[in-house]
Amino acid sequence: MRRGTWLLRKAVRWSSAALVPGELVLIVCVAGGVTVPPVARTVTRSAALLLLIAAGALLFLDHRRHRGGGLDRRTAPRAAIADTVPAPVRRLAAHEVFLSTSFLRWTTRRGPHGVREGDTAVPYAPGQSATMFGFFFVCVVETVALAFLIPWPVVHAVTLVLDIWGCYFVLALHASCVVRPHVIGPDGSLRLRYGALLDIRVPADRIASVRLDRRFPEGKLGAVDADGVADLAVAGQTTVTVELTEPVTYVRALGKPAEARVLRFYAEDAGGAVAALREVLREAQQRRQMPQLGADQ
C-alpha cells in the first residue's frame, strides 16, 4: 500500500509539472486567436480530469493515514496536503492568497492586519512608496508600449498577461506592506513583517537591547549572514537594530528555515518605535518583578 501511494504521489507531481504549462499554452493560444485542434483540447481536459481524480485519491489516502496516526480533524488535512504539495509551491500559493486579501483590505480601507487592542503598529511602507509606484509606472508604460510594438497575437497575449500580472503584483505587494506593519505587543513582544512575504515573531524575554542604527545592507530579505544578523530592509535601508539573548527561528519567503540572533529592520518613525519598545519592555519587566517583591515582603 505504501509503495502504491508513493508511486501515485510521484505520478501526480510529475503530471502537474507537465500539465500546468500545457494548460497555460492552450489558454494563450485561445486568447491569441490560434485555432486549437479539438483532439488537443479533449486530451488536455481528460488529462486534467484524471489528475484531479488522482490527486483527490492521494489526499484521501494521506488524510486517512494521518487520522489513523492520531492527528485531529484540523491538522490531518494540512499534513495530507504537505505530503503531496512541495513546500515552495505551498508558500507561493499562500503568498498569492495573502497578497489578494491584503490588496482588498487596502482598497477597502480596513484597519491593519494583526494589530489588536493594546498593540502598537510600526509602519514601514511609506519608506518604499516612491520606489513601488515608480515600478508600477514603469510596468504600465511597458504594457502600453509592447501592445503597440508586438504584432503577433500569441506573443502579444502572453506579454499582456504577464505585464498585467506584474502591475497587480507591485500594487498588491505594496498594499500588503501597508496593511501588515511591524507590531509591538503590550507584553514587549515584537512581530516583524514584510508584507505577505515574511513574518518573524520575537518573544519579549529574548530581546536584549534595541537601538537606533541606520544601515544600508545589500543582502536578501530575511537572509542571515555569518554573524547571525538578518536584515529586513525597505528601500535599501534599516533604521532599528534589535539584539537578542538567544536566536529566533523563522521561515523565509520560499519556505527555507532561518535562525537569527540580531534583527535589523526599517521603521518610518524609528525613534518612536525604539522609544515605544523600550517603554513596553520596561513596564513588562516591572509587572514581572511586582509579584516577586510582594513575596519577599
C-alpha positions as CSV (number, residue, x, y, z in Angstrom):
1,M,0.0,0.0,0.0
2,R,2.8,2.4,0.9
3,R,4.6,1.5,-2.4
4,G,1.4,2.3,-4.4
5,T,0.9,5.6,-2.6
6,W,4.5,6.6,-3.3
7,L,4.1,5.8,-7.0
8,L,0.8,7.7,-7.1
9,R,2.4,10.7,-5.4
10,K,5.2,10.8,-7.9
11,A,2.8,10.5,-10.8
12,V,0.7,13.4,-9.5
13,R,3.7,15.6,-9.1
14,W,5.2,14.9,-12.5
15,S,1.9,15.1,-14.2
16,S,1.2,18.5,-12.6
17,A,4.6,19.8,-13.7
18,A,3.8,18.8,-17.3
19,L,0.1,19.7,-17.4
20,V,0.1,23.2,-15.9
21,P,2.5,24.6,-18.6
22,G,0.4,22.8,-21.3
23,E,-2.8,24.4,-19.9
24,L,-1.2,27.9,-20.0
25,V,-0.1,27.4,-23.6
26,L,-3.6,26.3,-24.5
27,I,-5.1,29.4,-22.8
28,V,-2.7,31.7,-24.5
29,C,-3.4,30.1,-27.9
30,V,-7.1,30.6,-27.5
31,A,-6.7,34.2,-26.3
32,G,-4.4,34.9,-29.3
33,G,-6.9,33.6,-31.8
34,V,-4.9,30.5,-32.7
35,T,-7.1,27.5,-33.7
36,V,-6.6,24.6,-31.4
37,P,-7.5,21.1,-32.8
38,P,-10.4,19.5,-30.9
39,V,-8.3,16.5,-30.2
40,A,-5.7,18.6,-28.3
41,R,-8.5,20.2,-26.2
42,T,-10.1,16.8,-25.5
43,V,-6.7,15.3,-24.4
44,T,-5.9,18.3,-22.2
45,R,-9.3,18.2,-20.4
46,S,-9.1,14.4,-20.0
47,A,-5.6,14.7,-18.5
48,A,-6.7,17.4,-16.2
49,L,-9.7,15.4,-15.0
50,L,-7.6,12.3,-14.4
51,L,-5.0,14.4,-12.5
52,L,-7.8,15.8,-10.2
53,I,-9.1,12.4,-9.5
54,A,-5.6,11.0,-8.7
55,A,-4.8,14.0,-6.5
56,G,-8.1,13.6,-4.7
57,A,-7.5,9.9,-4.1
58,L,-4.0,10.6,-2.8
59,L,-5.2,13.3,-0.4
60,F,-7.9,10.9,0.8
61,L,-5.3,8.2,1.5
62,D,-3.0,10.6,3.2
63,H,-5.8,12.0,5.3
64,R,-6.9,8.6,6.4
65,R,-3.3,7.6,7.3
66,H,-2.8,10.8,9.4
67,R,-6.1,10.3,11.1
68,G,-5.2,6.8,12.0
69,G,-1.9,8.1,13.3
70,G,-3.7,10.3,15.9
71,L,-4.0,13.7,14.2
72,D,-7.2,15.6,14.7
73,R,-9.6,16.9,12.0
74,R,-7.8,20.2,11.6
75,T,-4.2,19.1,11.4
76,A,-4.8,15.9,9.3
77,P,-5.8,17.8,6.1
78,R,-2.8,20.1,6.4
79,A,-0.5,17.2,6.9
80,A,-2.0,15.4,3.9
81,I,-1.5,18.5,1.7
82,A,2.1,18.8,2.9
83,D,2.8,15.2,1.9
84,T,1.7,15.9,-1.7
85,V,2.4,19.6,-2.5
86,P,6.1,20.8,-2.2
87,A,6.8,23.5,0.3
88,P,7.8,26.2,-2.2
89,V,4.5,25.6,-4.1
90,R,2.6,25.9,-0.8
91,R,4.4,29.0,0.2
92,L,3.8,30.6,-3.3
93,A,0.1,29.8,-3.1
94,A,-0.2,31.2,0.4
95,H,1.6,34.4,-0.7
96,E,-0.8,34.8,-3.6
97,V,-3.8,34.5,-1.2
98,F,-2.2,36.9,1.3
99,L,-1.4,39.4,-1.5
100,S,-5.0,39.2,-2.7
101,T,-6.5,39.7,0.8
102,S,-4.1,42.5,1.6
103,F,-5.0,44.2,-1.6
104,L,-8.7,44.0,-0.8
105,R,-8.0,45.3,2.7
106,W,-6.0,48.2,1.3
107,T,-8.6,49.2,-1.3
108,T,-11.5,48.9,1.2
109,R,-9.5,51.0,3.8
110,R,-9.9,48.5,6.6
111,G,-7.6,48.5,9.5
112,P,-4.1,46.9,9.7
113,H,-3.9,43.2,9.9
114,G,-2.7,41.5,13.1
115,V,-2.9,44.7,15.2
116,R,-5.0,44.0,18.3
117,E,-6.1,46.3,21.1
118,G,-3.1,47.3,23.1
119,D,-0.7,46.7,20.3
120,T,1.5,49.4,18.7
121,A,1.7,49.4,14.9
122,V,5.1,50.4,13.4
123,P,4.6,51.4,9.7
124,Y,7.4,50.8,7.2
125,A,5.7,51.0,3.9
126,P,6.0,54.8,3.4
127,G,9.7,54.4,3.0
128,Q,9.2,52.5,-0.2
129,S,6.1,54.3,-1.6
130,A,8.1,56.3,-4.2
131,T,10.0,53.2,-5.4
132,M,7.0,51.0,-5.6
133,F,4.8,53.5,-7.5
134,G,7.8,54.1,-9.8
135,F,7.9,50.4,-10.5
136,F,4.2,50.4,-11.2
137,F,4.5,53.3,-13.6
138,V,7.3,51.5,-15.5
139,C,5.1,48.4,-15.7
140,V,2.2,50.4,-17.1
141,V,4.4,52.1,-19.7
142,E,5.9,48.8,-20.7
143,T,2.5,47.2,-21.1
144,V,1.2,50.0,-23.3
145,A,4.4,50.1,-25.4
146,L,4.5,46.4,-26.0
147,A,0.8,46.5,-27.1
148,F,1.8,48.7,-30.0
149,L,5.2,47.2,-30.8
150,I,4.4,43.4,-30.9
151,P,2.4,42.4,-34.0
152,W,2.0,38.7,-33.3
153,P,-1.3,37.9,-31.5
154,V,0.0,34.9,-29.5
155,V,3.2,36.7,-28.2
156,H,1.1,39.8,-27.5
157,A,-1.4,37.8,-25.4
158,V,1.5,36.3,-23.4
159,T,3.2,39.6,-22.7
160,L,-0.1,41.3,-21.9
161,V,-1.0,38.7,-19.3
162,L,2.5,38.9,-17.7
163,D,2.5,42.7,-17.7
164,I,-0.9,42.9,-16.2
165,W,0.1,40.5,-13.5
166,G,3.3,42.4,-12.9
167,C,1.3,45.6,-12.4
168,Y,-1.0,43.9,-10.0
169,F,1.9,42.2,-8.1
170,V,3.6,45.6,-7.5
171,L,0.4,47.2,-6.1
172,A,-0.5,44.1,-4.1
173,L,2.9,43.8,-2.6
174,H,2.9,47.4,-1.5
175,A,-0.6,47.0,-0.2
176,S,0.5,44.1,1.9
177,C,3.3,46.2,3.4
178,V,0.8,48.9,4.2
179,V,-1.8,46.7,6.0
180,R,0.8,44.4,7.6
181,P,3.1,46.7,9.7
182,H,5.5,45.7,12.4
183,V,3.7,45.2,15.7
184,I,4.9,45.8,19.3
185,G,2.8,43.8,21.7
186,P,1.7,45.0,25.1
187,D,3.9,42.3,26.7
188,G,7.0,43.6,24.9
189,S,6.9,41.0,22.1
190,L,7.9,42.1,18.6
191,R,6.4,41.0,15.3
192,L,8.5,41.9,12.3
193,R,6.9,41.6,8.8
194,Y,7.5,42.5,5.2
195,G,4.1,42.4,3.6
196,A,3.0,38.8,2.9
197,L,6.5,37.5,2.4
198,L,8.0,37.5,5.9
199,D,6.7,37.2,9.4
200,I,9.1,37.0,12.4
201,R,7.8,36.7,16.0
202,V,10.2,37.7,18.8
203,P,9.1,37.0,22.4
204,A,9.8,39.8,24.9
205,D,12.1,37.7,27.0
206,R,14.5,37.3,24.1
207,I,15.0,41.0,23.4
208,A,18.3,42.1,25.0
209,S,18.5,45.6,23.6
210,V,17.0,47.9,20.9
211,R,18.7,51.0,19.4
212,L,18.6,53.4,16.5
213,D,21.0,52.2,13.9
214,R,20.7,53.3,10.3
215,R,22.4,50.9,7.8
216,F,22.3,50.2,4.1
217,P,22.6,46.4,3.8
218,E,22.9,44.6,0.5
219,G,21.7,41.1,1.5
220,K,18.5,39.4,0.6
221,L,15.3,39.9,2.6
222,G,15.5,37.9,5.8
223,A,18.8,36.3,4.9
224,V,21.1,35.6,7.8
225,D,24.8,36.4,7.5
226,A,27.8,34.7,9.1
227,D,27.3,36.8,12.3
228,G,23.7,35.7,12.7
229,V,22.3,39.1,11.5
230,A,19.1,39.3,9.5
231,D,18.1,42.4,7.6
232,L,14.5,43.5,6.8
233,A,15.5,46.4,4.6
234,V,13.0,48.8,3.0
235,A,14.3,50.9,0.1
236,G,17.7,49.5,0.8
237,Q,18.0,50.6,4.4
238,T,17.3,49.7,8.0
239,T,16.9,52.0,11.0
240,V,16.5,49.9,14.1
241,T,18.7,47.1,15.5
242,V,17.3,44.5,18.0
243,E,19.8,42.3,19.7
244,L,18.5,39.0,21.2
245,T,19.5,36.9,24.2
246,E,19.1,33.8,22.0
247,P,18.3,33.2,18.4
248,V,14.8,33.1,17.0
249,T,13.8,30.8,14.1
250,Y,11.5,31.8,11.3
251,V,10.7,30.8,7.7
252,R,11.8,32.9,4.7
253,A,9.7,33.7,1.7
254,L,10.0,30.3,-0.1
255,G,9.9,28.1,3.0
256,K,13.6,28.0,3.9
257,P,14.2,28.0,7.7
258,A,16.5,30.6,9.2
259,E,17.8,31.5,12.6
260,A,19.0,35.0,13.6
261,R,20.5,36.5,16.8
262,V,20.3,40.1,15.6
263,L,17.4,41.6,13.6
264,R,17.7,44.9,11.8
265,F,14.6,46.4,10.3
266,Y,13.2,49.7,8.9
267,A,10.6,51.8,10.7
268,E,9.2,55.1,9.3
269,D,9.4,56.6,12.8
270,A,12.5,54.8,14.1
271,G,12.8,57.0,17.2
272,G,9.2,56.5,18.1
273,A,9.5,52.7,17.6
274,V,12.6,52.4,19.7
275,A,11.0,54.5,22.5
276,A,7.8,52.6,22.4
277,L,9.5,49.2,22.5
278,R,11.8,50.2,25.4
279,E,8.8,51.6,27.4
280,V,6.7,48.4,26.9
281,L,9.7,46.2,27.8
282,R,10.3,48.3,31.0
283,E,6.6,48.1,32.0
284,A,6.5,44.4,31.3
285,Q,9.7,43.9,33.5
286,Q,8.1,45.9,36.3
287,R,5.0,43.7,36.2
288,R,7.1,40.6,36.4
289,Q,9.0,42.0,39.4
290,M,6.0,43.1,41.4
291,P,4.9,39.5,42.5
292,Q,8.5,38.8,43.5
293,L,8.7,41.9,45.6
294,G,5.4,41.1,47.3
295,A,6.6,37.6,48.1
296,D,9.8,38.9,49.6
297,Q,7.9,41.2,51.8
